[in-house]
Amino acid sequence: MLCNLGIVILLILIKYINFNTKNDMKRLITYFIGVIALLAILTGCQDKEFYTSKDRVKEGLPVQVSLKFQVDISKSLTRAAQEEKYEYWLDNLYILMFDETGNRIEITDDNGTPHSFFQAGEEGGAFNPSNGGTEVQGHLSFKAVTANNARIVGIANLETTSSSTAYSITKEDLDDIDSFSQLQEMVMSVQDAEPIERGGLFMMTGYVEDESGGNKITIAGEEGGVTTLEDYSLKLRRVDAKVEVNMSAEAGNSSWQHFSFRPSQWRVMRVPKQSLVIPAMEANEQGNWDADGDYVDTQFREFEKLVEVDEENEHLYRGGSFVFYMPENRKAPKEEILSDNYALRDEMNSEPTDDAANGKPGQTHENTDFKYANDNATYLILTGHISYTNENGEEVNADTRYIIHLGY
């Protein structure tokens, strides 16, 4: 725009100068010198502004990329059969890189051979995670090219001959990915019949991100040089949601004596058997955030821990706990709950058992489906036994059943 302004000034000067006199010619020369100086200043300002505002690099130059990686730390409460360290263990890592249009950028070794899959402890030391605890991290190095607004995705613990997770996904599956949109749509299946058990390693995925969570990065550098992404890190997170259930109970009336609640069994309903490889950036047309497919209801299981108390030489119970894992399952509700009454998510529709909705006293109804919750939203069924002596000295005993949806 500044250059255009200079040209306009020059054209105006030429249009209005009369060449009939010698003085006019001298005046024209003076004008030209002034205009040339002005254009030089304007052009210099424009070049400087363009450089600082665009901040783009020449793409396609081969560079060695070096970056940090880490496994996100979360509060851990594992079963006795599952050691804590395996929730964070990295056995292998697959790297995918995409340009700003979403096309895949090939990653190679020093000889130019495609090399996106890294095995912990492999020759050359490109991938050496600090396994054995909850703070697993390290550095990764690979050959790529310079790019603007690129995305780098990491997928850890693929199925190999020596390791596996609950999901069936292999290096060969990811070799077939050509674009970022294709990766976004990729779904992996849980192999177990009841997809809440985990043994061995955990599937993890994540982006190379800056401190604010942004995942579009510029890969700069000179041809043949080393580009170290100091301000970025590959942040790997478990694909599975880890659900910790702690059930506690207290007497509903201070006059009750010998109050005890002993949890018995738990069951998970509508557990998805599939998961997106990388989390969705937005909800789909149905308002859901996770992959649709098959859903299962698990068998009943016993509570893993019980809360026991001794009061006046009497052994009583006050609750219990258990832990399980499952694929993420964020579903849009049938109807939005406008109030702050969180318990409405478990409300069910009902219909009379005799098919006559006449509202007569004594008419019985049976529950049908949930009024607000999505039909495939995951929920728990919990059972237990409650006992106490009420204010009238009467013994109360009851087997109880509770329904609780997960999430909000």
C-alpha positions in Angstrom: 0.0 0.0 0.0 2.9 2.4 0.8 4.5 1.8 -2.6 1.2 2.5 -4.3 1.1 5.8 -2.5 4.5 6.7 -3.8 3.5 5.9 -7.4 0.4 8.1 -7.1 2.5 11.0 -5.9 4.9 10.5 -8.8 2.1 10.4 -11.4 0.5 13.6 -10.0 3.8 15.4 -10.3 4.4 14.4 -13.9 0.9 15.3 -14.8 1.0 18.8 -13.6 4.6 19.9 -14.5 5.0 22.0 -17.7 8.1 21.1 -19.7 8.2 24.4 -21.7 10.8 26.2 -19.6 14.3 25.4 -18.4 13.2 26.3 -14.9 10.4 23.8 -15.1 12.9 21.1 -16.0 15.1 22.0 -13.0 12.0 21.9 -10.9 11.1 18.5 -12.3 14.6 17.1 -11.4 14.2 18.4 -7.9 10.8 16.8 -7.6 12.1 13.4 -8.9 15.0 13.4 -6.3 12.4 14.1 -3.5 10.1 11.4 -4.7 12.9 8.8 -5.1 14.0 9.5 -1.5 10.4 9.2 -0.3 9.9 5.9 -2.2 13.1 4.5 -0.7 11.9 5.3 2.8 8.4 3.9 2.2 9.7 0.7 0.6 12.1 0.1 3.5 9.3 0.5 6.0 7.1 -1.9 4.0 9.8 -4.6 3.9 10.3 -4.4 7.6 6.6 -4.6 8.3 6.2 -7.6 6.0 9.0 -9.5 7.7 7.7 -9.0 11.3 4.0 -9.6 10.6 4.2 -12.7 8.4 7.0 -14.6 10.2 6.9 -17.5 7.8 9.8 -19.8 6.8 10.8 -21.4 3.6 9.3 -24.8 3.5 10.7 -28.1 2.4 14.3 -27.8 3.7 15.5 -31.0 5.3 16.3 -30.6 9.0 16.9 -32.7 12.1 14.0 -32.1 14.5 14.7 -32.5 18.3 11.9 -32.3 20.8 10.9 -33.2 24.4 8.1 -35.7 25.3 6.3 -36.4 28.5 3.4 -38.5 29.9 0.8 -36.4 31.6 0.7 -37.2 35.3 -2.7 -38.0 36.9 -3.7 -39.2 40.3 -3.3 -42.9 40.4 -5.4 -45.5 42.2 -4.8 -48.9 40.7 -5.8 -52.4 41.5 -3.4 -54.8 43.2 -3.1 -56.7 39.9 -1.9 -53.5 38.0 1.3 -51.9 38.9 1.2 -48.1 38.9 4.3 -47.7 36.7 2.5 -49.4 33.7 -0.1 -46.6 33.5 2.8 -44.4 32.3 5.1 -46.9 30.6 6.2 -46.1 27.0 7.2 -49.2 24.9 7.1 -47.6 21.5 6.1 -44.4 19.8 4.7 -43.5 16.3 5.2 -39.9 15.0 3.0 -38.3 12.3 3.6 -34.8 11.0 1.3 -32.8 8.8 1.6 -29.5 7.0 -0.8 -26.6 7.3 -3.1 -28.0 4.6 -3.3 -31.3 6.5 -1.1 -33.4 4.1 1.3 -35.8 5.8 5.0 -34.9 5.9 7.3 -37.9 5.7 9.7 -38.6 8.6 12.9 -40.4 7.8 16.2 -41.6 9.2 19.6 -40.3 8.3 19.6 -42.4 5.1 16.3 -41.0 3.9 14.3 -44.2 4.7 10.8 -43.6 6.1 11.1 -43.9 9.9 8.0 -42.9 11.9 8.0 -45.8 14.4 10.4 -45.7 17.4 11.0 -48.6 19.8 12.3 -47.8 23.3 16.0 -48.6 23.5 16.4 -49.1 19.8 19.8 -48.7 18.2 20.8 -45.1 17.8 19.1 -43.9 20.9 16.5 -41.8 19.2 13.8 -42.7 21.7 14.7 -43.5 25.4 11.9 -42.8 27.8 12.6 -42.8 31.5 10.3 -45.7 32.3 9.8 -47.0 35.8 7.8 -44.3 37.6 5.1 -41.7 37.1 7.3 -39.0 35.6 8.1 -40.5 32.2 9.9 -38.2 29.8 12.8 -37.8 27.4 13.9 -36.5 24.1 13.1 -37.6 20.5 15.0 -36.9 17.3 14.0 -37.5 13.7 14.5 -36.1 10.1 11.8 -34.0 8.6 11.5 -30.7 6.6 10.8 -27.1 7.5 7.1 -26.2 7.5 4.6 -23.5 8.6 1.7 -24.2 11.0 2.5 -27.9 11.1 1.0 -30.4 13.5 3.0 -33.3 15.1 1.1 -36.1 16.6 2.4 -39.0 18.8 0.7 -42.3 19.3 2.3 -44.6 21.9 2.2 -48.3 22.7 1.1 -49.8 19.5 0.5 -53.5 19.2 3.6 -55.4 18.4 4.9 -59.0 18.8 6.2 -58.0 22.3 3.6 -55.6 23.6 0.0 -54.7 23.4 -2.8 -52.7 25.0 -6.6 -53.1 25.1 -6.8 -51.6 21.6 -6.0 -53.3 18.3 -3.9 -50.7 16.4 -0.6 -51.4 14.7 2.2 -49.6 12.9 0.9 -50.7 9.6 -2.5 -49.1 10.3 -0.8 -45.7 10.8 1.5 -46.2 7.8 -1.7 -45.9 5.7 -2.6 -42.4 7.0 -2.1 -39.7 4.4 -3.8 -36.7 5.9 -4.7 -35.1 9.3 -8.4 -35.4 8.5 -8.0 -39.1 7.9 -6.3 -39.5 11.3 -9.1 -37.5 13.0 -11.6 -40.0 11.7 -9.7 -43.1 12.6 -11.3 -45.4 15.2 -9.7 -48.2 17.1 -11.5 -51.1 18.7 -11.2 -52.6 22.2 -10.3 -56.3 21.9 -11.8 -57.5 25.3 -15.4 -58.6 25.5 -15.9 -56.3 28.5 -13.9 -53.2 27.8 -13.2 -52.1 31.4 -10.3 -54.3 32.2 -6.7 -53.2 31.6 -3.6 -55.2 31.8 0.0 -54.4 30.7 0.3 -51.1 28.8 -2.0 -48.2 28.0 -2.6 -46.6 24.7 -1.6 -42.9 24.6 -1.9 -40.2 22.1 -1.0 -36.5 22.0 0.2 -33.4 20.2 3.4 -31.4 20.3 2.1 -28.3 22.1 3.3 -25.0 23.5 2.8 -24.0 27.1 -0.7 -22.7 26.3 -1.8 -25.9 24.6 -1.5 -24.6 21.0 -0.6 -27.4 18.6 0.3 -25.5 15.4 4.0 -25.0 15.2 6.6 -23.7 12.7 9.5 -25.9 11.9 12.3 -23.5 11.0 16.0 -24.0 10.3 18.7 -24.1 7.7 19.1 -26.9 5.2 20.9 -29.8 6.9 20.8 -28.2 10.3 19.3 -29.2 13.6 15.9 -27.6 14.8 15.4 -27.9 18.5 11.8 -27.2 19.6 12.7 -25.7 22.9 9.2 -24.1 23.6 7.2 -27.2 22.7 6.7 -30.7 24.1 4.9 -33.9 22.9 2.3 -34.4 25.7 1.0 -38.0 25.7 -2.2 -38.7 27.5 -4.1 -42.0 28.1 -6.8 -42.7 25.6 -8.9 -44.3 28.4 -10.9 -42.5 31.0 -9.9 -43.8 34.5 -13.0 -43.9 36.7 -12.6 -44.0 40.5 -15.8 -44.7 42.5 -15.8 -44.0 46.2 -19.2 -44.7 47.8 -19.8 -43.5 51.3 -22.9 -43.5 53.5 -24.2 -41.9 56.7 -27.4 -42.2 58.7 -30.2 -40.1 57.4 -31.5 -39.4 60.9 -29.3 -38.7 64.0 -31.7 -40.9 66.0 -30.8 -44.1 64.0 -28.7 -46.6 65.8 -26.3 -49.2 64.6 -26.3 -47.7 61.1 -24.4 -49.8 58.5 -24.2 -49.8 54.7 -22.3 -52.5 53.0 -21.8 -52.1 49.2 -22.2 -55.3 47.4 -21.7 -55.2 43.6 -21.3 -52.8 40.7 -21.9 -53.0 37.0 -21.1 -50.6 34.1 -23.8 -50.1 31.4 -23.4 -48.9 27.8 -19.6 -49.0 27.7 -18.2 -48.2 24.3 -16.0 -50.8 22.5 -14.2 -48.2 20.4 -12.4 -44.9 20.6 -11.1 -42.2 18.3 -7.3 -42.4 18.0 -7.0 -38.6 18.7 -9.6 -36.6 20.6 -12.2 -34.7 18.5 -11.7 -30.9 18.3 -15.5 -30.4 18.1 -18.8 -32.3 18.5 -20.2 -34.1 15.5 -23.6 -33.4 13.9 -25.4 -35.4 16.6 -23.6 -33.3 19.3 -21.4 -36.3 20.4 -17.6 -36.0 21.0 -16.6 -39.6 20.7 -16.8 -42.5 18.3 -20.1 -44.2 17.8 -20.3 -48.0 17.4 -20.9 -50.9 19.7 -21.8 -50.7 23.4 -21.8 -53.4 26.0 -23.1 -53.9 29.6 -20.6 -55.6 31.9 -21.2 -58.4 34.4 -21.6 -57.5 38.1 -18.4 -57.3 40.1 -17.7 -57.1 43.8 -16.5 -53.9 45.4 -12.7 -54.0 45.7 -12.4 -52.1 49.0 -14.9 -51.7 51.9 -14.9 -49.0 54.5 -15.3 -50.7 57.9 -15.7 -49.1 61.3 -16.0 -50.4 64.9 -18.5 -48.7 67.1 -19.1 -49.9 70.7 -17.7 -53.3 69.8 -19.9 -53.6 66.8 -18.5 -54.1 63.3 -20.2 -51.9 60.7 -19.8 -50.7 57.1 -19.8 -47.2 55.7 -19.2 -47.7 52.0 -16.6 -48.9 49.5 -14.7 -48.2 46.3 -13.5 -49.6 43.0 -11.7 -48.5 39.9 -12.1 -49.3 36.2 -11.0 -47.9 32.8 -13.1 -47.3 29.7 -13.0 -45.4 26.4 -14.2 -41.8 26.5 -18.0 -41.6 25.9 -19.2 -38.0 25.8 -22.8 -38.0 24.4 -25.3 -35.2 23.9 -28.4 -35.5 26.1 -31.8 -36.0 24.7 -33.0 -33.0 26.6 -30.9 -30.3 28.3 -31.3 -30.0 32.1 -31.8 -26.3 32.6 -31.8 -26.3 36.4 -28.9 -27.1 38.7 -30.5 -30.3 39.7 -27.7 -32.7 38.7 -29.7 -35.8 39.8 -32.2 -35.3 36.9 -29.7 -36.9 34.5 -30.8 -40.3 36.0 -34.6 -39.6 35.7 -36.5 -42.2 33.7 -39.7 -42.2 31.7 -42.3 -44.7 32.8 -45.5 -46.2 31.5 -48.4 -48.1 33.2 -48.1 -51.8 33.2 -51.7 -52.3 32.1 -51.4 -49.9 29.1 -54.1 -47.7 30.6 -52.8 -44.3 31.7 -55.9 -43.4 33.6 -54.1 -42.1 36.7 -56.2 -44.3 39.1 -54.9 -44.9 42.6 -52.9 -48.1 42.9 -51.9 -48.1 39.2 -48.4 -49.5 38.7 -45.8 -48.2 36.3 -42.6 -49.5 35.0 -39.5 -47.6 33.9 -38.7 -47.4 30.2 -35.8 -45.2 29.1 -34.0 -42.2 30.4 -35.7 -38.9 30.0 -32.6 -36.7 29.7 -29.6 -39.0 29.3 -28.6 -40.3 25.8 -29.5 -43.9 25.3 -25.8 -44.8 24.9 -24.5 -42.6 27.8 -22.5 -44.7 30.3 -24.0 -45.3 33.7 -23.4 -47.4 36.8 -25.6 -49.8 38.7 -24.6 -50.2 42.4 -26.1 -52.5 44.9 -25.7 -52.8 48.7 -27.4 -53.6 52.0 -28.5 -51.0 54.6 -29.4 -51.7 58.2 -30.2 -49.7 61.3 -32.5 -49.3 64.3 -34.9 -46.4 63.8 -36.2 -44.0 66.4 -39.0 -46.4 67.4 -36.5 -49.2 68.1 -37.5 -51.1 65.0 -34.9 -53.0 63.0 -34.7 -51.9 59.4 -33.0 -54.0 56.7 -33.1 -53.4 53.0 -31.3 -54.4 49.8 -30.7 -51.2 47.8 -30.0 -50.4 44.1 -28.6 -47.1 42.7 -28.3 -45.8 39.1 -25.6 -43.1 38.5 -24.7 -41.7 35.1 -21.0 -40.8 34.5 -20.1 -37.3 33.4 -22.2 -34.1 33.3 
